[in-house]
Structures are given as C-alpha cells and as structure tokens.
Amino acid sequence: MNEEGISAWVNNSPVPYCSYPTKDYQGTASAMAPATQGAAHNNLLKSLRPC
C-alpha cells in the first residue's frame, strides 16, 4: 500500500489551514497561515482542513 503524502504546499485562501502527518486528521497539527507557502519534509502532509 502506497501512503505518500504532500511535500510542498501553497495556501492561497484567506483562512488558515492545519496539516496533519497522518490521514484522518491524526497527529500534531501544523498551521498553514493564509497567503503562505512551505514544505512538508519527507512527504509528512497526509491530511488537511481549515483550523
């Protein structure tokens, strides 16, 4: 089973999003501020939702 994640992101929305290292929003959330971009090292971004 392949469980790759996302390694880079851009938040073009006006709201903050939270990324999680596992699917189903499990684990410690990392905030993604509006109008920012970044990287999730080792493809650790597995799920995403507004904070």
Secondary structure, DSSP 8 states (H G I E B T S, - for coil): -----BSEEEE-SSS-EEEESSGGG-S--EEE-TTEEEE-GGG-B-EEEE-
